[in-house]
Amino acid sequence: MSKLVRYIGGVALCVQAMLPQALPAQELPERQEVIATIRRVNAYWREHNPPADRAFWDVAAYHTGNMAAYAITRDEAYRKYSEAWARHNEWKGSKSDNRSERKYNYGETDALVLFGDWQICFQTYIDLFRLDPDSAKIRRAIEVMEYQMSTPESDYWWWADGLYMVMPVMTKLYGITGDPRYLEKLHEYFLYARDLMYDEREHLFYRDAKYVYPKHKSANGKKDFWARGDGWVFAGLAKVLRDLPPNYAHRQVFESVYREMAGAIVACQRPEGYWTRSLLDPAHAPGPETSGTAFFTFGLLWGVNNGYLGAEYRSSAMKGWNYLSEFALQPDGRVGYVQPIGERAIPGQTVDAGSTANFGVGAFLLAASELVRHIETQQDSVYAFSYFKGNGEDGLHLAYSYDGFRWTALNGDRSLLKPELSKDKLMRDTCIIRGGDGRFHMVWTVSWTDRGIGYASSTDLQNWSEQQYIPVMAHEPEARNCWAPEITYDPGNDEYIIYWATTIRGRFPETQIEADNGYNHRMYYVTTKDFKTFSETELFYEPGFNVIDATVVRDSGRWVMFLKDETREPAQKNIKIACADQLKGPYSAAGEPITGDYWAEGPTATKIDGEWTVYFDKYIDHRYGAVASKDLISWHEVSHHLRMPEGIRHGTVFRISKQELQRLIN
């Protein structure tokens, strides 16, 4: 039992409250527990606040948190709520189209087009655009920001809040447009804000110029740094660093301020986990405050998750979360102890369990979502993805993900293994599994026309055995190719089955056509226990149509094959399913397509949160897609959740240990 002192009208009142104690460094809540908290908080807010609201900063700040929660939970109700809000506001901030009256001083009228409080909404519009591209969603954002960048002024961010409001807009728009002006002006505007408001000694930002010491002092004569103001800056820096290109010329400017602030923020945290409204003078406006605490918690967790801050910062972040989840969060889902709208720490202002606000809820959702990511980084294993780029000339690429949706390329997206086999020396359609012997086994397409495939093995995905050519179709003089080999381990027989697609001239004439260069594939296989001796090649699957890109997984005592129906006339080009009791078959007739109205190839499957997720290459659209199902019958699109390395082509998902990932990263 801890004591909080609440100051109301200058009178100190002792309030008994259960404040959390600091968690041991290694103690974390369960992932599902935090997600349940996100759902409770967001359910309460959405039930009490319809989406038809203005696009001003306070509402828009909530939506930045809502979109973070959507990225974690993949709850479509969250996306629809933000989209309804965006449509209500016509995908605009302020509505004025009169360029001659555009202003950026303080105000809430439509003339304040260049005022950051009317621009933060663009963050959510851009996020929604990325999920479902439609230029109408970001047309206004681009027009406003391009106009602003065309002006000679640099003093747009004259208050601390503005750094959160607009900095991420500029990095997000750079990511979409590639226009270098966004990064040039980001640096220019930030330098102005830093020089105006940043205290180089305390490593904190004043809210704006009128609060700079000694012109302004706290009630006790100290420097007065407003928690929420510094929370805006710190969270904004985290979001910007996430989006900046690694080779950005001025990246260090943002990194250094972020790290300096992190040290100062941790130093002034209260033992109970929260931050007071005046950071360096707790007695100025004592007691807990949620919005600043949530922004700091988010920023610290982001730094730990992304390697900018050491593990020692986690203790501070978890103390912040403990306060947020066990004290600020009320039983009905309301987020309390949010200081009302303002610009400074106000002595005697009431901030209690009933004090809530949209921006405070948004900050809470940001912190909770980043905590889920942190918990994911602590799990014993992660997802890995093997893939190729271009035509496969440079070889094996790998990426990793903690949740199966947000993927990061390893080795700077450079090849980890160069192809050596065949005259073409290609390494396409790489398939990697962990075998019964604990080693990683990989097969791949070595050529467009060879009658064999490639094989290599490794213990660490970095050092590979000598590349081995397996002439699986050498006995078939009319075989035109060996494409997209896959490998599956059968623990019951302690053997591996390798299977691939081949066209043999003259076979299966009932499905032979001239289109697609006359290819008419069927699936074939061999088995092996040691990758030295192999069984005779046999037909694996003949579905009565041109089939390619099969992959097989185990599910509930049966074997499930995901395959591409390669039929060209009439076009199928989709993913279907067949099942068998034994790995070698026989497999059932293929079912209905599980993919949508687009061409898909190269399926690979894994389970995520109890759902089968099937990834595939939307090769006509030059991007990856995914569908998911709990029962392998009813499928829904999850493509919009994917964040894959640029240029990724046909690959395989598998699991690796946290230690194996760390060695790859190092």
N, C-alpha and C positions, 0 to 999 in steps of 0.2 A: 504494500500500500504506500503510495507516494502522495505528496501534497502539492497541489497547484495553488498558486496565489492569483486570484482574479481581481483585477482593478476595475471597479465600476464607479464612475464619478469621483475618482481619486481616493476611494475607500478600499482598503485591502481586505479581501474576504478569503478565508481558507476554505478550499473545496477538496474534500476527500475524493480521490479518483484512482482508478486502477491504471497506472501508467506502466507500460512495458519496460522491462529491463533489457539491457543490451544482450543480444544473442551471442553465444560463442561463435567464433569465426567460422566453424565448420557446420553450424546448424542452419538449415534452410527449410522453409516450408515446402510442402509437396507442390508440384506444378499444378495439379488439378485444383488444389486448394486456392491458389492464387487466381486461377481462371474463374473459379466459382465466385471469388470476391469481385473480380471484374464484372461478371454477369450481374451480381447483386447491385453493385453501384450503378451500372448503366441501366439496369431495369428500372430502378427507382427514378433516375433522372429522366429517362424517356417517357415514363408513365405520367410524370408531372409536368412535362415541358414539350408541347407539340413542336414539330420541326419548323413550322412557319414563323420564323423569327428573323430579325435583321442580320446583316452580314458584318456588323461592327465587331471590334476586337474581342469583347467578352464572350459573345456567342461563338465566334470563330475559334477562339482558344479551346473551348470545349471540343469542337469538332476535330482539332488536331489530336486530342487525346482519344476521341472516339475512333478515328481512323487507325491509330496505333493499336487500340483494342481489337479492331476488326482484323488487322494483320495477324494478330496472335490467335484469336478465337475462330476466325473465318466465319463468323456469324453474319449471314446476309442481312439480318435486320439492322445491324449497325450501318452497313453500307447504304442501305435503302434510306435510313433516317438522314444521313448526311447528304445523300443525293436529293432527297425531297427538300431539304434546306437550301441546297445550291440552286435547284430549279426555282424555288420561291423567290430567290434573289437574282434570278436571271443570269447566274454565273458571273455576277458583278459584285464589287464592293460598293462604293458610292456610285450613284447612277448618272452623274452629270457627263454629258458628251461635249460640253463647251470647253475647249482647251484654253481659251483666254482667261477663264476664271479658276483654273486649277491651282490649289493651294496645298501647303503641307504644314501649316501651323496647327495648333490644337483646335478641334471642333468636331461636331457630329453631322454637319450638313453635307449635302451631296457635292458641294464645291471642293471638299477636302480629298480629292481624288489621289493626291500624292502623299497623303498622311498615312503612315504605316498602319494605324488602327483600322483603316479601310482596306488594307492590302493583305493582312494575315489570312483572310478568307481564301486567297489564291492558293495557299498551301493545300487545302483540302480539295479545291477544284482540280489541282494538278494531280493529286493522289487518285482522285476519281477518274481522271483522264487516263492515267496509266492502267487502270483496271479495265477500262472500256474506251479506247481512243475515239474521240469525237472532237474535232477542232473547236466546236462551239463552246466546249467546257473551258478552254484556256484562251480563247480569242481575246477576251477583255484583259486578262492578266498580261498577255504578251503586249497588247497595245499600250496599256498603262505603263508597264515597266520600260518598254522601248522609248516611249515618250520621255519618261523621267531620265533615262540614261542619256538622252539627247541634249539635256539641259546642262549648263555649266556648273550648277550648284553641287556642293558636296555635303551640305549640312542637313540632309534629310533625316538622319537618325540622331536627333538632339536629346532624346530621353531613352533611358535604359530599356524600357519595354520594347521599343522599336526594333531592337536587335533580334528579339525572338519573332516579332511580327513579320519582318521582311527578309532578314538574311537567308532563311531557308527557302523563301520564294525564289531568290536569285540563283541559288545552287540547283534547285529543282528545275527551273527553266533552262539553266545551262545544260542540264542532263538531257533535256528533251530537244533543245534547239541546237546545241553546240556553239552558240554565239559567244565568243570570248568576251564580249562587253560585259556580260553578267558577272564574270569573275574579276574583270578589271575594276568595275564600279563597286563591286562588293568590297574589294580591298580599299578603294578610295573612301567610301562611306564609312567603313569600319575604322580607319585611321582617324577620321574626324571625330567619331564617337569616343574612341579610346583616348585621344588627346584631351577631349572635353571633360570626360567623366571618370576616367580610370585613375585610381590612386596607386601610384607605382610602389608605394611603401606597404600599404595594407593589402594590395592585390584584390581590391574590390571596386565596384562601380558605384558612384553616387547616382541617385535616380535621375537627376538632370543638373544643369549648371547652378541653379539656385540653391542646391543643397551641398555644394562643395564647401569643405572646411577650410578656413575658420569662418567664412561668411555665415554658414549655418552650423549649429551645434546641437547635439542631443540635449535632453533635459538636464543631464549631468555634465555638460561641457565637453562631450566627446564627439568624435566623428560619427555621423549618423548615416549608416548604410542600411537601406531598406531591404528586408529579406526578399520580398517578392520581386523587387527590381533586379537584384542580383540573381534571383532565380530565373527570371526571364533571360538574362544574358547567358548564364551558365548553360541552361537547357538549349538556348539558341546555338551556342557554340558547338554543343554536342551534335545537334542536327546538321549543322554546316560541315563539320569535320567528317560526318558520315557520307556526305554527298560530294565533297571536293575531290577532284582527281588526285591520285597519289603524287603525281609530278607537278602539281600546281606550284608556281613560282613563289607565292606568298603563303603557302600553307603553314610555314613555321610561325608566322605572325599570329595566326589563330591558335595553333597548338600551344604556344608559350603562354598566352593569356589564359587559355583553358586550364593548363596545368597549375599555373600560379593561383588562379581562383580556387581550384580544387583544394590546395593546401590551406588557403585562408578559410574556406568554408568549413572544412573539417575541424579547424582549430576553434571555431566559435559555436560548435554544436553543443546543445545542452545535454547533460547526462541522461535525461529521459528520452532523447532521440530527436526532439524537435529543434527548430531554430526560432529564436524570438524575432519580433518584427524589426527591431533595431539591432543589427548583428553584433556590434561591438559595445553596446550599452544595454544589456538585458533588462536593467531596471527602468529604462525609458518607457517601455511598453511591454511589461512582463507577461509571461504565459505562452502557451502553445499557439502556433499559427500554421495552417495546413498548406496553403498554396506555395509559399516559399519552401517549406519542408519537402513538398512533393517534387517541385522542380529540382531541388538539390539532390534528392534521392535518385531521381531519374538520371541526372547528369553524372553522378558518381557511378551508378551502375553501368551506364553506357561506357564510361571510361575504363572500368574494370573489364567489361565484356570485350572491348575492342583493343585492349593492350596499351591504352594511354596512361592508365593508372595502375599501380601495383595492388596486389591482393590485400594490402593493409587498409586500403580505402573501403573494402567490402564491409568491414565492421561498422563503419560510420553509415554506410548506405543501409545496412540491415537494421541499425538502430532507428534510422529514419522510417523504414518500412514498418518496423514494429510499432512505432507511434501511430503511423497512418492507419494501419489495419486493426489495431487493438484499442485505440483511443479516439482518433478522429472519426473513424467509421462508426456510424450509429447502427443499432439493430435493424432498422427498417431499410438500410442501404443509403441513407443520407450521409454525405461527407460534411462533417462539422468543423468548427474552428477555422473557417476561412475568413480572413479579414475582408470586409466589404470593399467595394471599388474605392480607390483612392490612389495616392501617390507617395505616401510616407507613413511611418509608424506614428500613430496618434496616441499620446498618453491618455489613459482613461477610457479608450474606446472599447465597447463590449464586443468580445469575440468569444463565442461559446458554442456549445453543441448544436444549437440551432442556426448558427451562422454558416450558410452555405452559398455557393455561387457557381455559375456555369464554368468559369475559368478554373476554379479550384477543383471541380470534378474532372475537367480535362487534364489538369496537372496530375491528379491522383491516377487516372487511367494511364498516363504516360509512364509514371513510376511503376505501376503494377505490370504493365506490358514489358518494360525493360527487365523487371525482376524475373518474369517467365523466361526471357531469353537467357538470363544469368543461370537460372536453374538448369536450363537445357545445356549450357556449357559445362555443367558439373556432372552430367550423366556419364555412365561408364562407356557408352559407345555413341557414335555419330553416324550419319549417313555419308556415304561417299558415292561419287559418280564418275565413271570413266567415259570419255568421249573423244571424238576427233574434231578437227576443224578443217575447213577448205576441202581438199580432196584426200586428206589423210597423209599428205607428204611428210609432215613434221612429226607424226607419231602420237603417242599417248598423252592425253590431258586428263587431269583429275580435278574435281571440285569436292567441297564438303558442305554439309548443312546440319544444323542442330535440330531443325524441325521438318526437314524434307521439302521445304518450299523456298526458303531463302538460301541460295547457293553462292559460295565464294570459290573462285578458282584458286588452285594451289600453284605454287612455283611461278607466281606472276602470270599465270595462264600460258606459260611456256611448256614445251614438251618435256616429259620425264623419261621418254624412251624413243629413240629414233628407229624407224623401220629399216630392216636389212634384207628382207626376203623378197624373192621374185624379181623379175626385170623391172616391174613397176615400182617396187619398194614403197608400198602403201601400208598404212595401219588404220583401216577403217572399221567401224562397227565393233569397237573393242568391247569384249565381254569379260568381266572379272568376277570370280567367286572365291570364297574361302573354302578350301577343300576339307575333307575329313582328316587330313594330315596337318591342318593348321596353316598351310601355305596358301598364297594367292595364286590362282591359276587363271591364265588369260588366253583367249583365242581371238583371232581377228581376220578380217578380209585382207589379203595381201595384194590382190590384183583384180582388175575388172574381168580378166579372161583366164586366169590360171585354174587348174583343176586340183588345187590344194588350199590349205589354210595355214595360218601362223599360230604358234604356241610358245609361251614362255611362262616361267613361274618365279615367285619372289616371296621372301619372308617379310618385307617391309615396304613394298610398292616403289622402292627406289633402286634397289640393286636387283637386277633381273638375270635369270639364267640365259644361256645362249639361246638365241631365237631358233626355233625348230620348225621346219616345213613339214606338214603332214599331208601327203598326197592322197586325200580321201576319195577323189574321183579319177585317179590316174587310170583305173581299169575301164573307164568309159570314154572311148575315143570321141564320142559325139557330145560329151559334156561341154557346155559353153562357159561355165563359171562355177565358183563356189562363193556364195555371198552370205554375209551376216551370220557367221557361226555363233552359237551359244553353247554354254556348258552347264550341266546340272549334276550335282552329286547325289547319288542314290545311297543313303546310309544303310538301307536294308541289305544291299548286295555289295556294299563297300566298293562301288565302281562309279566311274564318271561316264555320262553320255554326252557326246558332242554332236550337235545337229546344225544343219545349215540348209540353204536353198540352192538348188541347181536346176538349170534347164538342160535337158538332154534332147537333142534334135530327134524328132520323130515320135517321141513319147507323148502320150495323152493328147492325141490329135483332136479330140472332141472339144478341147478348150484352146486350141492353137489359133491365133490371129496374127495379122501383120503388125498391128499397133504395138507400141512399146518395144520396137526393134525385134519383135517376134519372140520375146522371152515368155516362157511358159513353165514357171517353177513348180517344184514339189519339194517337200522337206525330206532329207536323208539323215542317217546317223551312223556313228560308230560308238563302241564302248571301249573303255580302257581302265586299268587299275593303276598303271604306273607311267603312262604317257610315253611308253617305249614300244609296247606292243598294242595293237588295236584289232578289234573284231573286223569282220567283213562289213562293207558298207551295205546298209539296208534302207528300204523306204520307210520313212518315219510317219509321214502324214500325207494322205491324198484326199482332200476334201471335195474334189470334183470341181475345183477352180484353181486358178493361178495363185499360189500361196507363197509367202516369204516372211521373214522376220519373226519367227516363232520364238517364244520364251516360255519356260515351264516353271511353275512354283507349286509348292505343297500347300494344300488347304483342307483341313478337316478330314484327313484320311484319304484324300484323293489328289490327283495331279491335275493342275489347271494350266492349259496352254493358251496364251495370248498370241494372236497371229494377225498378220495383215492379209486381207483379201485384196490381191493385186489385180483383180479383174478390171480391164480397161473399157470393155464395151458390153453392157452399159457400165459406166465407171462406178467402182466401189471404193477402192483406195481407203479402206477403213480398218479398224481393229475389231476383231471378233474373239470369241472364246470357244474352246473345246475342252472336254474333260475325259479322264481315264482313271481306272483303278490302279493301273501299273504305269510306271514311268515310261516304259517303251510302248504303251498303248495296249489295245487299240483305243483311239480317241473318238469321241462322239462327233456327230456333224457339228459344224460351226454354228453358233447362235446368231442372233441379230447384232448389228453393229453397236458397240458401246461408245463410240466416238461420234462427234457431231457432223455438221455440214461443212466439212473441210477434208482435205487429204491428210492422212496420218500414216506414219511408218515407225519402225523401230521401237515397239513397246518394251517396257521394262517395269517391273512391279515390286512393290514392297508394302508392308502394313504401317500405317501411321495412325496413332490414336484409335486402334481397333478397326480402321477402314483400310481396305485395299486401295492403294493409289497406283494408277498406271500412268507412267510418263510416256510421251511419244514425241517424235519430231514432226511438227507441222511444216513440212519441207517446202511447200509452195509459199507459205507465209514467212518463211525464214525465222521461225521461233518455235520454242517448245510449248507443249500443252500437257494437260493431265486431266484425268477423270477419276472419280472415287466412288466406292460402294462398300456397304457393310456386308452385303449378302451375295455379291457377284451377279446380282440380277438387276437391281435398280441402280442406275449410275447417274452421277451429276458432275457437271463441269467444275473444275477447280483451277483451270488454266490461268485465270486472272490473279491467282495468288502466287504464281511462280515468279521467282527472280533468278534467272539463270545467267551464266557467263555469256557474253556476246559471241555469236557465231557457233554455238554449241551444236554438234551433230550427233546422230545415233550413238547411244551409249547404254550403260548398265548401272543400276543402283545396287549398292551392297552396303554392309556395315563394317566399320573398323572401330578399334578401341580408341579411347581418348588418348592413350599413350602413343598409339600409332599415328594419330593425327598430329600430336605435338611434335613428333619426330619429323613428320613431313613439313610442318610449318617452319620448324627450325632449320 
